[in-house]
Amino acid sequence: MAKSIDEKIAEMKQKMKELRLQKKLAAKAVTPKASKPELGKDSPGIAALLNQIDAAAENNKVKVAEIIKLASRLKRTGLKIEDRARRGSKSE
């Protein structure tokens, strides 16, 4: 028995409602984002990075802090590192 056009339309509307409901449920059941990995001295590449920073500081005869400041400026990280004010000796 052939279905009429109105019956087909009603059937399709019902399927659309079910699909929209499934879409809403799927959106609510979003998996939480993975947290950032913990970095430490045992992380891959960190040991090589520290060795390179030490070598660059030694080759240029500057402190490690100067190399880190330069790297943050060159990479345009937006990180601002300021020199702290030197403390004078306390005299009583």
Biopython code that builds the backbone (N, CA, C, O; Angstrom):
import numpy as np
from Bio.PDB.StructureBuilder import StructureBuilder

atoms = [
    (1, "MET", "N", (0.843, -1.170, 0.000)),
    (1, "MET", "CA", (0.000, 0.000, 0.000)),
    (1, "MET", "C", (0.893, 1.240, 0.000)),
    (1, "MET", "O", (1.780, 1.397, 0.839)),
    (2, "ALA", "N", (0.635, 2.085, -0.941)),
    (2, "ALA", "CA", (1.437, 3.286, -1.101)),
    (2, "ALA", "C", (0.999, 4.354, -0.105)),
    (2, "ALA", "O", (-0.191, 4.542, 0.148)),
    (3, "LYS", "N", (1.976, 5.041, 0.446)),
    (3, "LYS", "CA", (1.683, 6.107, 1.400)),
    (3, "LYS", "C", (1.392, 7.394, 0.641)),
    (3, "LYS", "O", (1.945, 7.638, -0.431)),
    (4, "SER", "N", (0.542, 8.188, 1.197)),
    (4, "SER", "CA", (0.252, 9.467, 0.564)),
    (4, "SER", "C", (1.398, 10.439, 0.873)),
    (4, "SER", "O", (2.215, 10.191, 1.760)),
    (5, "ILE", "N", (1.438, 11.499, 0.160)),
    (5, "ILE", "CA", (2.483, 12.510, 0.336)),
    (5, "ILE", "C", (2.405, 13.112, 1.734)),
    (5, "ILE", "O", (3.438, 13.353, 2.358)),
    (6, "ASP", "N", (1.206, 13.355, 2.230)),
    (6, "ASP", "CA", (1.040, 13.928, 3.569)),
    (6, "ASP", "C", (1.573, 12.972, 4.641)),
    (6, "ASP", "O", (2.164, 13.416, 5.625)),
    (7, "GLU", "N", (1.374, 11.695, 4.461)),
    (7, "GLU", "CA", (1.889, 10.711, 5.417)),
    (7, "GLU", "C", (3.408, 10.688, 5.396)),
    (7, "GLU", "O", (4.046, 10.580, 6.443)),
    (8, "LYS", "N", (3.994, 10.790, 4.193)),
    (8, "LYS", "CA", (5.460, 10.805, 4.075)),
    (8, "LYS", "C", (6.042, 12.055, 4.747)),
    (8, "LYS", "O", (7.076, 11.996, 5.412)),
    (9, "ILE", "N", (5.355, 13.182, 4.558)),
    (9, "ILE", "CA", (5.813, 14.438, 5.175)),
    (9, "ILE", "C", (5.753, 14.324, 6.692)),
    (9, "ILE", "O", (6.696, 14.719, 7.377)),
    (10, "ALA", "N", (4.670, 13.795, 7.220)),
    (10, "ALA", "CA", (4.521, 13.635, 8.664)),
    (10, "ALA", "C", (5.593, 12.691, 9.217)),
    (10, "ALA", "O", (6.153, 12.932, 10.287)),
    (11, "GLU", "N", (5.866, 11.627, 8.482)),
    (11, "GLU", "CA", (6.897, 10.661, 8.907)),
    (11, "GLU", "C", (8.275, 11.321, 8.931)),
    (11, "GLU", "O", (9.050, 11.110, 9.863)),
    (12, "MET", "N", (8.577, 12.109, 7.918)),
    (12, "MET", "CA", (9.874, 12.794, 7.849)),
    (12, "MET", "C", (9.999, 13.839, 8.964)),
    (12, "MET", "O", (11.077, 14.008, 9.533)),
    (13, "LYS", "N", (8.904, 14.540, 9.279)),
    (13, "LYS", "CA", (8.935, 15.516, 10.366)),
    (13, "LYS", "C", (9.229, 14.830, 11.697)),
    (13, "LYS", "O", (9.965, 15.364, 12.527)),
    (14, "GLN", "N", (8.661, 13.659, 11.895)),
    (14, "GLN", "CA", (8.917, 12.898, 13.125)),
    (14, "GLN", "C", (10.387, 12.484, 13.196)),
    (14, "GLN", "O", (11.007, 12.568, 14.256)),
    (15, "LYS", "N", (10.936, 12.043, 12.079)),
    (15, "LYS", "CA", (12.353, 11.659, 12.041)),
    (15, "LYS", "C", (13.239, 12.871, 12.338)),
    (15, "LYS", "O", (14.249, 12.751, 13.032)),
    (16, "MET", "N", (12.856, 14.045, 11.807)),
    (16, "MET", "CA", (13.632, 15.261, 12.063)),
    (16, "MET", "C", (13.613, 15.618, 13.551)),
    (16, "MET", "O", (14.637, 16.018, 14.106)),
    (17, "LYS", "N", (12.452, 15.475, 14.198)),
    (17, "LYS", "CA", (12.365, 15.748, 15.629)),
    (17, "LYS", "C", (13.287, 14.821, 16.406)),
    (17, "LYS", "O", (13.986, 15.257, 17.320)),
    (18, "GLU", "N", (13.290, 13.548, 16.045)),
    (18, "GLU", "CA", (14.135, 12.574, 16.734)),
    (18, "GLU", "C", (15.610, 12.902, 16.534)),
    (18, "GLU", "O", (16.402, 12.824, 17.472)),
    (19, "LEU", "N", (15.971, 13.266, 15.318)),
    (19, "LEU", "CA", (17.367, 13.604, 15.046)),
    (19, "LEU", "C", (17.800, 14.868, 15.793)),
    (19, "LEU", "O", (18.927, 14.940, 16.283)),
    (20, "ARG", "N", (16.917, 15.859, 15.883)),
    (20, "ARG", "CA", (17.248, 17.080, 16.639)),
    (20, "ARG", "C", (17.426, 16.768, 18.118)),
    (20, "ARG", "O", (18.306, 17.327, 18.772)),
    (21, "LEU", "N", (16.601, 15.888, 18.640)),
    (21, "LEU", "CA", (16.726, 15.480, 20.034)),
    (21, "LEU", "C", (18.053, 14.760, 20.267)),
    (21, "LEU", "O", (18.721, 14.998, 21.274)),
    (22, "GLN", "N", (18.429, 13.896, 19.355)),
    (22, "GLN", "CA", (19.715, 13.188, 19.462)),
    (22, "GLN", "C", (20.878, 14.179, 19.405)),
    (22, "GLN", "O", (21.871, 14.025, 20.116)),
    (23, "LYS", "N", (20.743, 15.194, 18.553)),
    (23, "LYS", "CA", (21.793, 16.207, 18.421)),
    (23, "LYS", "C", (21.960, 16.987, 19.726)),
    (23, "LYS", "O", (23.082, 17.256, 20.155)),
    (24, "LYS", "N", (20.830, 17.351, 20.359)),
    (24, "LYS", "CA", (20.895, 18.073, 21.632)),
    (24, "LYS", "C", (21.545, 17.222, 22.708)),
    (24, "LYS", "O", (22.371, 17.709, 23.479)),
    (25, "LEU", "N", (21.170, 15.944, 22.760)),
    (25, "LEU", "CA", (21.756, 15.056, 23.759)),
    (25, "LEU", "C", (23.254, 14.871, 23.524)),
    (25, "LEU", "O", (24.037, 14.810, 24.472)),
    (26, "ALA", "N", (23.637, 14.785, 22.273)),
    (26, "ALA", "CA", (25.057, 14.629, 21.950)),
    (26, "ALA", "C", (25.840, 15.880, 22.331)),
    (26, "ALA", "O", (26.981, 15.784, 22.781)),
    (27, "ALA", "N", (25.239, 17.045, 22.156)),
    (27, "ALA", "CA", (25.923, 18.300, 22.503)),
    (27, "ALA", "C", (26.100, 18.417, 24.010)),
    (27, "ALA", "O", (27.105, 18.952, 24.477)),
    (28, "LYS", "N", (25.128, 17.918, 24.777)),
    (28, "LYS", "CA", (25.238, 17.979, 26.228)),
    (28, "LYS", "C", (26.282, 17.006, 26.749)),
    (28, "LYS", "O", (26.908, 17.262, 27.777)),
    (29, "ALA", "N", (26.476, 15.910, 26.062)),
    (29, "ALA", "CA", (27.403, 14.873, 26.509)),
    (29, "ALA", "C", (28.786, 15.050, 25.895)),
    (29, "ALA", "O", (29.449, 14.069, 25.561)),
    (30, "VAL", "N", (29.223, 16.299, 25.746)),
    (30, "VAL", "CA", (30.539, 16.578, 25.171)),
    (30, "VAL", "C", (31.610, 16.108, 26.140)),
    (30, "VAL", "O", (31.517, 16.340, 27.345)),
    (31, "THR", "N", (32.600, 15.462, 25.620)),
    (31, "THR", "CA", (33.683, 14.987, 26.472)),
    (31, "THR", "C", (34.500, 16.180, 26.960)),
    (31, "THR", "O", (34.715, 17.128, 26.205)),
    (32, "PRO", "N", (34.956, 16.147, 28.210)),
    (32, "PRO", "CA", (35.751, 17.266, 28.727)),
    (32, "PRO", "C", (37.099, 17.352, 28.007)),
    (32, "PRO", "O", (37.669, 16.347, 27.580)),
    (33, "LYS", "N", (37.577, 18.571, 27.892)),
    (33, "LYS", "CA", (38.864, 18.786, 27.228)),
    (33, "LYS", "C", (39.982, 18.198, 28.071)),
    (33, "LYS", "O", (39.946, 18.224, 29.301)),
    (34, "ALA", "N", (40.962, 17.676, 27.378)),
    (34, "ALA", "CA", (42.115, 17.114, 28.072)),
    (34, "ALA", "C", (42.926, 18.249, 28.690)),
    (34, "ALA", "O", (43.106, 19.300, 28.075)),
    (35, "SER", "N", (43.406, 18.032, 29.893)),
    (35, "SER", "CA", (44.194, 19.064, 30.549)),
    (35, "SER", "C", (45.580, 19.113, 29.914)),
    (35, "SER", "O", (46.020, 18.167, 29.261)),
    (36, "LYS", "N", (46.246, 20.229, 30.122)),
    (36, "LYS", "CA", (47.581, 20.397, 29.561)),
    (36, "LYS", "C", (48.528, 19.402, 30.217)),
    (36, "LYS", "O", (48.400, 19.108, 31.406)),
    (37, "PRO", "N", (49.464, 18.892, 29.454)),
    (37, "PRO", "CA", (50.402, 17.949, 30.049)),
    (37, "PRO", "C", (51.315, 18.645, 31.055)),
    (37, "PRO", "O", (51.678, 19.808, 30.884)),
    (38, "GLU", "N", (51.671, 17.930, 32.082)),
    (38, "GLU", "CA", (52.575, 18.468, 33.094)),
    (38, "GLU", "C", (53.994, 18.474, 32.526)),
    (38, "GLU", "O", (54.470, 17.466, 32.004)),
    (39, "LEU", "N", (54.647, 19.597, 32.634)),
    (39, "LEU", "CA", (56.022, 19.711, 32.177)),
    (39, "LEU", "C", (56.949, 19.622, 33.370)),
    (39, "LEU", "O", (56.649, 20.133, 34.449)),
    (40, "GLY", "N", (58.058, 18.979, 33.165)),
    (40, "GLY", "CA", (59.070, 18.864, 34.201)),
    (40, "GLY", "C", (60.416, 18.645, 33.552)),
    (40, "GLY", "O", (60.533, 18.637, 32.326)),
    (41, "LYS", "N", (61.424, 18.468, 34.367)),
    (41, "LYS", "CA", (62.762, 18.306, 33.786)),
    (41, "LYS", "C", (62.913, 16.973, 33.066)),
    (41, "LYS", "O", (63.860, 16.791, 32.300)),
    (42, "ASP", "N", (61.989, 16.032, 33.300)),
    (42, "ASP", "CA", (62.044, 14.743, 32.615)),
    (42, "ASP", "C", (61.206, 14.716, 31.346)),
    (42, "ASP", "O", (61.155, 13.690, 30.666)),
    (43, "SER", "N", (60.544, 15.829, 31.010)),
    (43, "SER", "CA", (59.737, 15.893, 29.792)),
    (43, "SER", "C", (60.649, 15.832, 28.573)),
    (43, "SER", "O", (61.793, 16.283, 28.623)),
    (44, "PRO", "N", (60.138, 15.273, 27.479)),
    (44, "PRO", "CA", (60.963, 15.163, 26.267)),
    (44, "PRO", "C", (61.433, 16.528, 25.776)),
    (44, "PRO", "O", (60.634, 17.456, 25.652)),
    (45, "GLY", "N", (62.719, 16.647, 25.500)),
    (45, "GLY", "CA", (63.285, 17.871, 24.951)),
    (45, "GLY", "C", (63.716, 18.899, 25.979)),
    (45, "GLY", "O", (64.454, 19.823, 25.639)),
    (46, "ILE", "N", (63.286, 18.772, 27.210)),
    (46, "ILE", "CA", (63.604, 19.780, 28.226)),
    (46, "ILE", "C", (65.086, 19.749, 28.585)),
    (46, "ILE", "O", (65.711, 20.799, 28.737)),
    (47, "ALA", "N", (65.646, 18.558, 28.720)),
    (47, "ALA", "CA", (67.071, 18.462, 29.060)),
    (47, "ALA", "C", (67.930, 19.102, 27.970)),
    (47, "ALA", "O", (68.897, 19.801, 28.271)),
    (48, "ALA", "N", (67.579, 18.866, 26.708)),
    (48, "ALA", "CA", (68.328, 19.466, 25.600)),
    (48, "ALA", "C", (68.165, 20.979, 25.603)),
    (48, "ALA", "O", (69.116, 21.710, 25.329)),
    (49, "LEU", "N", (66.964, 21.448, 25.913)),
    (49, "LEU", "CA", (66.711, 22.887, 25.980)),
    (49, "LEU", "C", (67.577, 23.546, 27.051)),
    (49, "LEU", "O", (68.182, 24.591, 26.810)),
    (50, "LEU", "N", (67.632, 22.937, 28.228)),
    (50, "LEU", "CA", (68.433, 23.503, 29.320)),
    (50, "LEU", "C", (69.914, 23.528, 28.956)),
    (50, "LEU", "O", (70.617, 24.491, 29.264)),
    (51, "ASN", "N", (70.383, 22.478, 28.308)),
    (51, "ASN", "CA", (71.784, 22.441, 27.885)),
    (51, "ASN", "C", (72.078, 23.541, 26.868)),
    (51, "ASN", "O", (73.131, 24.176, 26.921)),
    (52, "GLN", "N", (71.148, 23.762, 25.948)),
    (52, "GLN", "CA", (71.346, 24.792, 24.930)),
    (52, "GLN", "C", (71.322, 26.196, 25.539)),
    (52, "GLN", "O", (72.089, 27.067, 25.130)),
    (53, "ILE", "N", (70.442, 26.408, 26.513)),
    (53, "ILE", "CA", (70.397, 27.719, 27.183)),
    (53, "ILE", "C", (71.705, 27.974, 27.910)),
    (53, "ILE", "O", (72.261, 29.069, 27.828)),
    (54, "ASP", "N", (72.201, 26.965, 28.624)),
    (54, "ASP", "CA", (73.480, 27.121, 29.328)),
    (54, "ASP", "C", (74.616, 27.388, 28.357)),
    (54, "ASP", "O", (75.469, 28.235, 28.621)),
    (55, "ALA", "N", (74.639, 26.675, 27.233)),
    (55, "ALA", "CA", (75.704, 26.856, 26.238)),
    (55, "ALA", "C", (75.635, 28.252, 25.624)),
    (55, "ALA", "O", (76.667, 28.896, 25.437)),
    (56, "ALA", "N", (74.437, 28.724, 25.311)),
    (56, "ALA", "CA", (74.300, 30.059, 24.721)),
    (56, "ALA", "C", (74.738, 31.141, 25.701)),
    (56, "ALA", "O", (75.379, 32.115, 25.306)),
    (57, "ALA", "N", (74.398, 30.977, 26.964)),
    (57, "ALA", "CA", (74.804, 31.954, 27.973)),
    (57, "ALA", "C", (76.316, 31.966, 28.129)),
    (57, "ALA", "O", (76.928, 33.028, 28.250)),
    (58, "GLU", "N", (76.911, 30.788, 28.124)),
    (58, "GLU", "CA", (78.366, 30.702, 28.274)),
    (58, "GLU", "C", (79.076, 31.277, 27.054)),
    (58, "GLU", "O", (80.063, 31.999, 27.200)),
    (59, "ASN", "N", (78.593, 30.969, 25.859)),
    (59, "ASN", "CA", (79.225, 31.459, 24.628)),
    (59, "ASN", "C", (79.136, 32.977, 24.500)),
    (59, "ASN", "O", (80.049, 33.610, 23.970)),
    (60, "ASN", "N", (78.058, 33.554, 24.974)),
    (60, "ASN", "CA", (77.867, 34.997, 24.868)),
    (60, "ASN", "C", (78.272, 35.747, 26.131)),
    (60, "ASN", "O", (78.162, 36.971, 26.195)),
    (61, "LYS", "N", (78.734, 35.019, 27.122)),
    (61, "LYS", "CA", (79.195, 35.583, 28.380)),
    (61, "LYS", "C", (78.123, 36.469, 29.027)),
    (61, "LYS", "O", (78.394, 37.594, 29.448)),
    (62, "VAL", "N", (76.894, 35.927, 29.096)),
    (62, "VAL", "CA", (75.786, 36.608, 29.767)),
    (62, "VAL", "C", (75.135, 35.622, 30.725)),
    (62, "VAL", "O", (75.446, 34.431, 30.717)),
    (63, "LYS", "N", (74.239, 36.125, 31.540)),
    (63, "LYS", "CA", (73.527, 35.264, 32.470)),
    (63, "LYS", "C", (72.399, 34.529, 31.736)),
    (63, "LYS", "O", (71.921, 34.973, 30.691)),
    (64, "VAL", "N", (71.995, 33.413, 32.302)),
    (64, "VAL", "CA", (70.924, 32.604, 31.725)),
    (64, "VAL", "C", (69.643, 33.426, 31.612)),
    (64, "VAL", "O", (68.889, 33.272, 30.651)),
    (65, "ALA", "N", (69.396, 34.289, 32.579)),
    (65, "ALA", "CA", (68.186, 35.115, 32.558)),
    (65, "ALA", "C", (68.118, 35.979, 31.301)),
    (65, "ALA", "O", (67.037, 36.178, 30.747)),
    (66, "GLU", "N", (69.247, 36.486, 30.849)),
    (66, "GLU", "CA", (69.276, 37.309, 29.640)),
    (66, "GLU", "C", (68.885, 36.486, 28.415)),
    (66, "GLU", "O", (68.196, 36.989, 27.527)),
    (67, "ILE", "N", (69.314, 35.239, 28.360)),
    (67, "ILE", "CA", (68.959, 34.356, 27.243)),
    (67, "ILE", "C", (67.455, 34.090, 27.251)),
    (67, "ILE", "O", (66.815, 34.095, 26.200)),
    (68, "ILE", "N", (66.895, 33.859, 28.433)),
    (68, "ILE", "CA", (65.460, 33.584, 28.544)),
    (68, "ILE", "C", (64.645, 34.814, 28.147)),
    (68, "ILE", "O", (63.632, 34.689, 27.459)),
    (69, "LYS", "N", (65.080, 36.001, 28.577)),
    (69, "LYS", "CA", (64.387, 37.231, 28.201)),
    (69, "LYS", "C", (64.412, 37.422, 26.685)),
    (69, "LYS", "O", (63.399, 37.768, 26.075)),
    (70, "LEU", "N", (65.577, 37.192, 26.087)),
    (70, "LEU", "CA", (65.712, 37.343, 24.645)),
    (70, "LEU", "C", (64.809, 36.352, 23.917)),
    (70, "LEU", "O", (64.149, 36.711, 22.941)),
    (71, "ALA", "N", (64.778, 35.120, 24.383)),
    (71, "ALA", "CA", (63.941, 34.099, 23.736)),
    (71, "ALA", "C", (62.465, 34.490, 23.813)),
    (71, "ALA", "O", (61.731, 34.307, 22.843)),
    (72, "SER", "N", (62.023, 35.025, 24.950)),
    (72, "SER", "CA", (60.615, 35.410, 25.067)),
    (72, "SER", "C", (60.282, 36.582, 24.143)),
    (72, "SER", "O", (59.174, 36.663, 23.614)),
    (73, "ARG", "N", (61.243, 37.488, 23.951)),
    (73, "ARG", "CA", (61.003, 38.600, 23.023)),
    (73, "ARG", "C", (60.988, 38.106, 21.581)),
    (73, "ARG", "O", (60.121, 38.498, 20.800)),
    (74, "LEU", "N", (61.942, 37.249, 21.224)),
    (74, "LEU", "CA", (62.032, 36.770, 19.849)),
    (74, "LEU", "C", (60.848, 35.896, 19.458)),
    (74, "LEU", "O", (60.398, 35.935, 18.312)),
    (75, "LYS", "N", (60.344, 35.112, 20.396)),
    (75, "LYS", "CA", (59.199, 34.248, 20.114)),
    (75, "LYS", "C", (57.879, 35.009, 20.205)),
    (75, "LYS", "O", (56.823, 34.470, 19.873)),
    (76, "ARG", "N", (57.942, 36.263, 20.655)),
    (76, "ARG", "CA", (56.768, 37.124, 20.794)),
    (76, "ARG", "C", (55.677, 36.439, 21.616)),
    (76, "ARG", "O", (54.522, 36.343, 21.201)),
    (77, "THR", "N", (56.079, 35.974, 22.782)),
    (77, "THR", "CA", (55.149, 35.265, 23.655)),
    (77, "THR", "C", (54.251, 36.203, 24.435)),
    (77, "THR", "O", (53.214, 35.782, 24.946)),
    (78, "GLY", "N", (54.629, 37.460, 24.535)),
    (78, "GLY", "CA", (53.858, 38.397, 25.348)),
    (78, "GLY", "C", (54.287, 38.356, 26.805)),
    (78, "GLY", "O", (53.747, 39.079, 27.642)),
    (79, "LEU", "N", (55.250, 37.514, 27.099)),
    (79, "LEU", "CA", (55.762, 37.388, 28.455)),
    (79, "LEU", "C", (56.664, 38.568, 28.746)),
    (79, "LEU", "O", (57.586, 38.856, 27.983)),
    (80, "LYS", "N", (56.403, 39.246, 29.838)),
    (80, "LYS", "CA", (57.233, 40.390, 30.222)),
    (80, "LYS", "C", (58.021, 40.019, 31.451)),
    (80, "LYS", "O", (57.454, 39.708, 32.499)),
    (81, "ILE", "N", (59.325, 40.052, 31.321)),
    (81, "ILE", "CA", (60.221, 39.740, 32.429)),
    (81, "ILE", "C", (60.958, 41.023, 32.765)),
    (81, "ILE", "O", (61.644, 41.601, 31.923)),
    (82, "GLU", "N", (60.809, 41.453, 33.994)),
    (82, "GLU", "CA", (61.448, 42.692, 34.414)),
    (82, "GLU", "C", (62.555, 42.384, 35.410)),
    (82, "GLU", "O", (62.462, 41.454, 36.211)),
    (83, "ASP", "N", (63.601, 43.191, 35.336)),
    (83, "ASP", "CA", (64.679, 43.048, 36.307)),
    (83, "ASP", "C", (64.169, 43.520, 37.654)),
    (83, "ASP", "O", (63.472, 44.530, 37.746)),
    (84, "ARG", "N", (64.518, 42.790, 38.688)),
    (84, "ARG", "CA", (64.090, 43.242, 40.009)),
    (84, "ARG", "C", (65.081, 44.282, 40.513)),
    (84, "ARG", "O", (66.256, 44.278, 40.145)),
    (85, "ALA", "N", (64.592, 45.153, 41.345)),
    (85, "ALA", "CA", (65.447, 46.205, 41.893)),
    (85, "ALA", "C", (66.468, 45.568, 42.821)),
    (85, "ALA", "O", (66.143, 44.682, 43.612)),
    (86, "ARG", "N", (67.669, 46.018, 42.716)),
    (86, "ARG", "CA", (68.729, 45.502, 43.578)),
    (86, "ARG", "C", (68.566, 46.052, 44.987)),
    (86, "ARG", "O", (68.275, 47.231, 45.185)),
    (87, "ARG", "N", (68.757, 45.190, 45.936)),
    (87, "ARG", "CA", (68.671, 45.612, 47.327)),
    (87, "ARG", "C", (70.045, 46.062, 47.805)),
    (87, "ARG", "O", (71.055, 45.399, 47.568)),
    (88, "GLY", "N", (70.056, 47.173, 48.467)),
    (88, "GLY", "CA", (71.307, 47.655, 49.031)),
    (88, "GLY", "C", (71.573, 46.941, 50.347)),
    (88, "GLY", "O", (70.669, 46.337, 50.924)),
    (89, "SER", "N", (72.784, 47.006, 50.811)),
    (89, "SER", "CA", (73.075, 46.381, 52.086)),
    (89, "SER", "C", (72.433, 47.180, 53.208)),
    (89, "SER", "O", (72.431, 48.411, 53.178)),
    (90, "LYS", "N", (71.903, 46.499, 54.171)),
    (90, "LYS", "CA", (71.258, 47.168, 55.291)),
    (90, "LYS", "C", (72.323, 47.601, 56.299)),
    (90, "LYS", "O", (73.117, 46.783, 56.764)),
    (91, "SER", "N", (72.332, 48.848, 56.619)),
    (91, "SER", "CA", (73.284, 49.312, 57.635)),
    (91, "SER", "C", (72.511, 49.817, 58.834)),
    (91, "SER", "O", (71.530, 50.550, 58.708)),
    (92, "GLU", "N", (72.962, 49.420, 59.963)),
    (92, "GLU", "CA", (72.274, 49.817, 61.188)),
    (92, "GLU", "C", (73.163, 50.682, 62.013)),
    (92, "GLU", "O", (72.767, 51.125, 63.092)),
]
sb = StructureBuilder()
sb.init_structure("model")
sb.init_model(0)
sb.init_chain("A")
sb.init_seg("    ")
for serial, (resi, resn, name, xyz) in enumerate(atoms, 1):
    if name == "N":
        sb.init_residue(resn, " ", resi, " ")
    sb.init_atom(name, np.array(xyz, "f"), 0.0, 1.0, " ", f" {name:<3s}", serial, name[0])
structure = sb.get_structure()
